[in-house]
Amino acid sequence: MLWGVVVDHLLSNFLFHSVCYRIVVLREVVVGGWKLVGLVAKRAIILMGLLLVVVAEGGSSLILWQTIGSLLHEWWIRV
């Protein structure tokens, strides 16, 4: 009888901690996913702004394209 109570207690304790662990992991995945979406969105917005500058300037200057390309490359690596 005592073993049954101990096993029942251990099993219910294990299940409780297992469910709590899964909830914490799920929360971390969701939070991490939203952070990733935010990072990508921020990069996309800045990229679109840079492209609008290039189009507004006529977009024909090779030096302008090379400068923007190198800036984007450095910025993408840093962020």
A tleap script that builds the chain and sets N, CA, C and O, in Angstrom:
source leaprc.protein.ff14SB
mol = sequence {
  NMET LEU TRP GLY VAL VAL VAL ASP HIE LEU
  LEU SER ASN PHE LEU PHE HIE SER VAL CYS
  TYR ARG ILE VAL VAL LEU ARG GLU VAL VAL
  VAL GLY GLY TRP LYS LEU VAL GLY LEU VAL
  ALA LYS ARG ALA ILE ILE LEU MET GLY LEU
  LEU LEU VAL VAL VAL ALA GLU GLY GLY SER
  SER LEU ILE LEU TRP GLN THR ILE GLY SER
  LEU LEU HIE GLU TRP TRP ILE ARG CVAL
}
set mol.1.N position { 0.823 -1.195 0.000 }
set mol.1.CA position { 0.000 0.000 0.000 }
set mol.1.C position { 0.867 1.258 0.000 }
set mol.1.O position { 0.585 2.217 -0.719 }
set mol.2.N position { 1.919 1.244 0.812 }
set mol.2.CA position { 2.800 2.404 0.884 }
set mol.2.C position { 3.532 2.613 -0.441 }
set mol.2.O position { 3.715 3.747 -0.884 }
set mol.3.N position { 3.953 1.498 -1.077 }
set mol.3.CA position { 4.618 1.616 -2.366 }
set mol.3.C position { 3.688 2.223 -3.415 }
set mol.3.O position { 4.125 3.008 -4.256 }
set mol.4.N position { 2.437 1.870 -3.366 }
set mol.4.CA position { 1.456 2.421 -4.293 }
set mol.4.C position { 1.320 3.924 -4.128 }
set mol.4.O position { 1.213 4.652 -5.115 }
set mol.5.N position { 1.324 4.392 -2.891 }
set mol.5.CA position { 1.221 5.835 -2.626 }
set mol.5.C position { 2.492 6.545 -3.110 }
set mol.5.O position { 2.427 7.612 -3.720 }
set mol.6.N position { 3.654 5.927 -2.825 }
set mol.6.CA position { 4.923 6.534 -3.245 }
set mol.6.C position { 5.019 6.586 -4.775 }
set mol.6.O position { 5.392 7.612 -5.343 }
set mol.7.N position { 4.682 5.482 -5.433 }
set mol.7.CA position { 4.738 5.448 -6.893 }
set mol.7.C position { 3.745 6.440 -7.490 }
set mol.7.O position { 4.066 7.140 -8.450 }
set mol.8.N position { 2.545 6.502 -6.927 }
set mol.8.CA position { 1.537 7.438 -7.404 }
set mol.8.C position { 2.032 8.880 -7.254 }
set mol.8.O position { 1.871 9.701 -8.157 }
set mol.9.N position { 2.634 9.173 -6.105 }
set mol.9.CA position { 3.157 10.518 -5.858 }
set mol.9.C position { 4.283 10.856 -6.842 }
set mol.9.O position { 4.308 11.947 -7.412 }
set mol.10.N position { 5.204 9.926 -7.035 }
set mol.10.CA position { 6.320 10.162 -7.954 }
set mol.10.C position { 5.841 10.324 -9.386 }
set mol.10.O position { 6.315 11.195 -10.115 }
set mol.11.N position { 4.895 9.476 -9.783 }
set mol.11.CA position { 4.371 9.552 -11.143 }
set mol.11.C position { 3.631 10.860 -11.377 }
set mol.11.O position { 3.827 11.494 -12.414 }
set mol.12.N position { 2.789 11.279 -10.444 }
set mol.12.CA position { 2.055 12.532 -10.624 }
set mol.12.C position { 3.013 13.720 -10.593 }
set mol.12.O position { 2.821 14.692 -11.322 }
set mol.13.N position { 4.042 13.644 -9.753 }
set mol.13.CA position { 5.043 14.706 -9.693 }
set mol.13.C position { 5.810 14.777 -11.020 }
set mol.13.O position { 6.066 15.866 -11.534 }
set mol.14.N position { 6.173 13.614 -11.571 }
set mol.14.CA position { 6.888 13.562 -12.845 }
set mol.14.C position { 6.031 14.133 -13.976 }
set mol.14.O position { 6.516 14.907 -14.802 }
set mol.15.N position { 4.757 13.747 -14.005 }
set mol.15.CA position { 3.864 14.246 -15.056 }
set mol.15.C position { 3.679 15.751 -14.956 }
set mol.15.O position { 3.645 16.448 -15.970 }
set mol.16.N position { 3.559 16.253 -13.729 }
set mol.16.CA position { 3.397 17.691 -13.536 }
set mol.16.C position { 4.617 18.446 -14.051 }
set mol.16.O position { 4.487 19.435 -14.773 }
set mol.17.N position { 5.807 17.970 -13.673 }
set mol.17.CA position { 7.031 18.636 -14.121 }
set mol.17.C position { 7.235 18.482 -15.625 }
set mol.17.O position { 7.769 19.385 -16.270 }
set mol.18.N position { 6.823 17.366 -16.184 }
set mol.18.CA position { 6.932 17.157 -17.618 }
set mol.18.C position { 6.055 18.147 -18.376 }
set mol.18.O position { 6.481 18.731 -19.373 }
set mol.19.N position { 4.830 18.331 -17.897 }
set mol.19.CA position { 3.912 19.282 -18.543 }
set mol.19.C position { 4.447 20.703 -18.396 }
set mol.19.O position { 4.414 21.481 -19.350 }
set mol.20.N position { 4.944 21.048 -17.191 }
set mol.20.CA position { 5.500 22.390 -16.979 }
set mol.20.C position { 6.696 22.630 -17.883 }
set mol.20.O position { 6.845 23.717 -18.442 }
set mol.21.N position { 7.547 21.627 -18.031 }
set mol.21.CA position { 8.713 21.753 -18.897 }
set mol.21.C position { 8.292 21.981 -20.343 }
set mol.21.O position { 8.875 22.810 -21.042 }
set mol.22.N position { 7.290 21.254 -20.784 }
set mol.22.CA position { 6.809 21.427 -22.163 }
set mol.22.C position { 6.227 22.814 -22.377 }
set mol.22.O position { 6.415 23.405 -23.440 }
set mol.23.N position { 5.533 23.334 -21.397 }
set mol.23.CA position { 4.967 24.682 -21.504 }
set mol.23.C position { 6.090 25.716 -21.594 }
set mol.23.O position { 6.013 26.648 -22.394 }
set mol.24.N position { 7.133 25.553 -20.773 }
set mol.24.CA position { 8.265 26.491 -20.797 }
set mol.24.C position { 8.979 26.430 -22.148 }
set mol.24.O position { 9.326 27.465 -22.716 }
set mol.25.N position { 9.197 25.227 -22.656 }
set mol.25.CA position { 9.861 25.080 -23.953 }
set mol.25.C position { 9.016 25.704 -25.057 }
set mol.25.O position { 9.545 26.396 -25.927 }
set mol.26.N position { 7.720 25.468 -25.028 }
set mol.26.CA position { 6.826 26.047 -26.031 }
set mol.26.C position { 6.862 27.572 -25.967 }
set mol.26.O position { 6.893 28.241 -27.001 }
set mol.27.N position { 6.858 28.117 -24.755 }
set mol.27.CA position { 6.927 29.568 -24.593 }
set mol.27.C position { 8.233 30.113 -25.176 }
set mol.27.O position { 8.222 31.142 -25.852 }
set mol.28.N position { 9.335 29.447 -24.927 }
set mol.28.CA position { 10.621 29.890 -25.464 }
set mol.28.C position { 10.634 29.829 -26.994 }
set mol.28.O position { 11.197 30.711 -27.643 }
set mol.29.N position { 10.031 28.817 -27.558 }
set mol.29.CA position { 9.966 28.696 -29.016 }
set mol.29.C position { 9.139 29.832 -29.601 }
set mol.29.O position { 9.525 30.429 -30.605 }
set mol.30.N position { 8.007 30.131 -28.979 }
set mol.30.CA position { 7.141 31.203 -29.481 }
set mol.30.C position { 7.833 32.554 -29.359 }
set mol.30.O position { 7.821 33.350 -30.299 }
set mol.31.N position { 8.439 32.814 -28.196 }
set mol.31.CA position { 9.137 34.092 -27.997 }
set mol.31.C position { 10.308 34.215 -28.965 }
set mol.31.O position { 10.516 35.273 -29.559 }
set mol.32.N position { 11.074 33.138 -29.126 }
set mol.32.CA position { 12.187 33.155 -30.068 }
set mol.32.C position { 11.721 33.363 -31.498 }
set mol.32.O position { 12.372 34.067 -32.271 }
set mol.33.N position { 10.603 32.758 -31.851 }
set mol.33.CA position { 10.047 32.933 -33.193 }
set mol.33.C position { 9.643 34.371 -33.453 }
set mol.33.O position { 9.903 34.903 -34.533 }
set mol.34.N position { 9.004 35.015 -32.470 }
set mol.34.CA position { 8.609 36.407 -32.645 }
set mol.34.C position { 9.816 37.311 -32.732 }
set mol.34.O position { 9.800 38.289 -33.479 }
set mol.35.N position { 10.883 37.003 -31.971 }
set mol.35.CA position { 12.103 37.810 -32.070 }
set mol.35.C position { 12.709 37.678 -33.460 }
set mol.35.O position { 13.177 38.664 -34.030 }
set mol.36.N position { 12.704 36.475 -34.005 }
set mol.36.CA position { 13.237 36.256 -35.343 }
set mol.36.C position { 12.405 36.993 -36.393 }
set mol.36.O position { 12.953 37.594 -37.317 }
set mol.37.N position { 11.086 36.944 -36.245 }
set mol.37.CA position { 10.210 37.659 -37.174 }
set mol.37.C position { 10.487 39.162 -37.098 }
set mol.37.O position { 10.526 39.841 -38.124 }
set mol.38.N position { 10.679 39.679 -35.884 }
set mol.38.CA position { 10.987 41.101 -35.715 }
set mol.38.C position { 12.295 41.487 -36.365 }
set mol.38.O position { 12.398 42.541 -36.992 }
set mol.39.N position { 13.306 40.628 -36.214 }
set mol.39.CA position { 14.608 40.907 -36.826 }
set mol.39.C position { 14.506 40.937 -38.348 }
set mol.39.O position { 15.035 41.839 -38.998 }
set mol.40.N position { 13.829 39.954 -38.900 }
set mol.40.CA position { 13.687 39.888 -40.358 }
set mol.40.C position { 12.875 41.076 -40.861 }
set mol.40.O position { 13.207 41.661 -41.892 }
set mol.41.N position { 11.822 41.434 -40.147 }
set mol.41.CA position { 10.995 42.570 -40.570 }
set mol.41.C position { 11.793 43.865 -40.525 }
set mol.41.O position { 11.683 44.699 -41.425 }
set mol.42.N position { 12.600 44.036 -39.474 }
set mol.42.CA position { 13.404 45.243 -39.359 }
set mol.42.C position { 14.403 45.334 -40.515 }
set mol.42.O position { 14.594 46.400 -41.101 }
set mol.43.N position { 15.025 44.223 -40.829 }
set mol.43.CA position { 15.974 44.210 -41.940 }
set mol.43.C position { 15.273 44.502 -43.268 }
set mol.43.O position { 15.798 45.230 -44.112 }
set mol.44.N position { 14.104 43.936 -43.439 }
set mol.44.CA position { 13.368 44.144 -44.693 }
set mol.44.C position { 12.954 45.605 -44.847 }
set mol.44.O position { 13.011 46.154 -45.947 }
set mol.45.N position { 12.542 46.230 -43.759 }
set mol.45.CA position { 12.128 47.639 -43.824 }
set mol.45.C position { 13.313 48.519 -44.194 }
set mol.45.O position { 13.182 49.417 -45.025 }
set mol.46.N position { 14.460 48.273 -43.589 }
set mol.46.CA position { 15.646 49.076 -43.903 }
set mol.46.C position { 16.096 48.823 -45.337 }
set mol.46.O position { 16.490 49.755 -46.038 }
set mol.47.N position { 16.040 47.581 -45.770 }
set mol.47.CA position { 16.411 47.254 -47.147 }
set mol.47.C position { 15.506 47.970 -48.141 }
set mol.47.O position { 15.975 48.495 -49.151 }
set mol.48.N position { 14.209 47.987 -47.852 }
set mol.48.CA position { 13.277 48.686 -48.746 }
set mol.48.C position { 13.574 50.183 -48.773 }
set mol.48.O position { 13.490 50.814 -49.827 }
set mol.49.N position { 13.919 50.751 -47.623 }
set mol.49.CA position { 14.286 52.173 -47.583 }
set mol.49.C position { 15.507 52.464 -48.432 }
set mol.49.O position { 15.548 53.457 -49.158 }
set mol.50.N position { 16.514 51.581 -48.336 }
set mol.50.CA position { 17.718 51.776 -49.144 }
set mol.50.C position { 17.414 51.639 -50.634 }
set mol.50.O position { 17.947 52.386 -51.455 }
set mol.51.N position { 16.570 50.697 -50.972 }
set mol.51.CA position { 16.204 50.531 -52.379 }
set mol.51.C position { 15.434 51.735 -52.910 }
set mol.51.O position { 15.597 52.119 -54.068 }
set mol.52.N position { 14.590 52.333 -52.059 }
set mol.52.CA position { 13.874 53.540 -52.480 }
set mol.52.C position { 14.834 54.693 -52.728 }
set mol.52.O position { 14.626 55.492 -53.641 }
set mol.53.N position { 15.894 54.782 -51.910 }
set mol.53.CA position { 16.909 55.823 -52.128 }
set mol.53.C position { 17.598 55.608 -53.465 }
set mol.53.O position { 17.829 56.559 -54.212 }
set mol.54.N position { 17.924 54.367 -53.763 }
set mol.54.CA position { 18.588 54.062 -55.033 }
set mol.54.C position { 17.680 54.414 -56.203 }
set mol.54.O position { 18.133 55.014 -57.178 }
set mol.55.N position { 16.415 54.052 -56.120 }
set mol.55.CA position { 15.474 54.350 -57.198 }
set mol.55.C position { 15.288 55.858 -57.329 }
set mol.55.O position { 15.196 56.374 -58.443 }
set mol.56.N position { 15.230 56.570 -56.204 }
set mol.56.CA position { 15.052 58.022 -56.245 }
set mol.56.C position { 16.268 58.710 -56.873 }
set mol.56.O position { 16.138 59.748 -57.522 }
set mol.57.N position { 17.443 58.125 -56.674 }
set mol.57.CA position { 18.665 58.709 -57.247 }
set mol.57.C position { 18.854 58.335 -58.713 }
set mol.57.O position { 19.803 58.798 -59.346 }
set mol.58.N position { 18.005 57.537 -59.242 }
set mol.58.CA position { 18.119 57.152 -60.638 }
set mol.58.C position { 18.583 55.720 -60.808 }
set mol.58.O position { 18.327 55.101 -61.840 }
set mol.59.N position { 19.263 55.192 -59.808 }
set mol.59.CA position { 19.662 53.794 -59.797 }
set mol.59.C position { 20.713 53.415 -60.809 }
set mol.59.O position { 20.988 52.229 -60.990 }
set mol.60.N position { 21.322 54.399 -61.485 }
set mol.60.CA position { 22.273 54.037 -62.530 }
set mol.60.C position { 23.718 54.125 -62.066 }
set mol.60.O position { 24.617 53.653 -62.761 }
set mol.61.N position { 23.952 54.714 -60.919 }
set mol.61.CA position { 25.325 54.904 -60.453 }
set mol.61.C position { 25.868 53.599 -59.870 }
set mol.61.O position { 25.346 53.077 -58.884 }
set mol.62.N position { 26.914 53.090 -60.492 }
set mol.62.CA position { 27.537 51.842 -60.036 }
set mol.62.C position { 28.157 52.010 -58.654 }
set mol.62.O position { 28.095 51.101 -57.827 }
set mol.63.N position { 28.755 53.171 -58.405 }
set mol.63.CA position { 29.370 53.419 -57.095 }
set mol.63.C position { 28.306 53.416 -55.996 }
set mol.63.O position { 28.532 52.890 -54.906 }
set mol.64.N position { 27.155 53.999 -56.289 }
set mol.64.CA position { 26.060 54.008 -55.312 }
set mol.64.C position { 25.620 52.587 -54.991 }
set mol.64.O position { 25.422 52.247 -53.825 }
set mol.65.N position { 25.464 51.750 -56.022 }
set mol.65.CA position { 25.059 50.359 -55.806 }
set mol.65.C position { 26.109 49.598 -55.004 }
set mol.65.O position { 25.764 48.824 -54.111 }
set mol.66.N position { 27.400 49.813 -55.318 }
set mol.66.CA position { 28.462 49.115 -54.594 }
set mol.66.C position { 28.513 49.546 -53.131 }
set mol.66.O position { 28.712 48.714 -52.245 }
set mol.67.N position { 28.336 50.832 -52.877 }
set mol.67.CA position { 28.342 51.332 -51.508 }
set mol.67.C position { 27.194 50.749 -50.713 }
set mol.67.O position { 27.380 50.292 -49.585 }
set mol.68.N position { 26.013 50.764 -51.294 }
set mol.68.CA position { 24.848 50.209 -50.603 }
set mol.68.C position { 25.026 48.706 -50.384 }
set mol.68.O position { 24.663 48.184 -49.330 }
set mol.69.N position { 25.582 48.014 -51.375 }
set mol.69.CA position { 25.822 46.584 -51.226 }
set mol.69.C position { 26.774 46.276 -50.094 }
set mol.69.O position { 26.533 45.351 -49.319 }
set mol.70.N position { 27.858 47.039 -49.983 }
set mol.70.CA position { 28.817 46.779 -48.903 }
set mol.70.C position { 28.222 47.144 -47.545 }
set mol.70.O position { 28.455 46.451 -46.555 }
set mol.71.N position { 27.449 48.236 -47.501 }
set mol.71.CA position { 26.790 48.604 -46.237 }
set mol.71.C position { 25.800 47.530 -45.804 }
set mol.71.O position { 25.754 47.159 -44.631 }
set mol.72.N position { 25.007 47.032 -46.751 }
set mol.72.CA position { 24.049 45.977 -46.424 }
set mol.72.C position { 24.752 44.717 -45.950 }
set mol.72.O position { 24.296 44.068 -45.008 }
set mol.73.N position { 25.841 44.370 -46.584 }
set mol.73.CA position { 26.576 43.167 -46.197 }
set mol.73.C position { 27.093 43.289 -44.767 }
set mol.73.O position { 26.921 42.372 -43.963 }
set mol.74.N position { 27.730 44.424 -44.446 }
set mol.74.CA position { 28.231 44.627 -43.083 }
set mol.74.C position { 27.089 44.661 -42.079 }
set mol.74.O position { 27.183 44.069 -41.004 }
set mol.75.N position { 26.017 45.351 -42.430 }
set mol.75.CA position { 24.902 45.494 -41.504 }
set mol.75.C position { 24.214 44.153 -41.260 }
set mol.75.O position { 23.836 43.848 -40.129 }
set mol.76.N position { 24.049 43.350 -42.311 }
set mol.76.CA position { 23.372 42.062 -42.178 }
set mol.76.C position { 24.160 41.140 -41.256 }
set mol.76.O position { 23.576 40.383 -40.481 }
set mol.77.N position { 25.482 41.205 -41.343 }
set mol.77.CA position { 26.315 40.362 -40.492 }
set mol.77.C position { 26.243 40.824 -39.038 }
set mol.77.O position { 26.186 39.994 -38.131 }
set mol.78.N position { 26.245 42.133 -38.806 }
set mol.78.CA position { 26.213 42.654 -37.435 }
set mol.78.C position { 24.888 42.393 -36.747 }
set mol.78.O position { 24.860 41.973 -35.590 }
set mol.79.N position { 23.800 42.636 -37.443 }
set mol.79.CA position { 22.477 42.474 -36.826 }
set mol.79.C position { 22.138 41.019 -36.831 }
set mol.79.O position { 21.068 40.633 -36.361 }
savepdb mol mol.pdb
quit
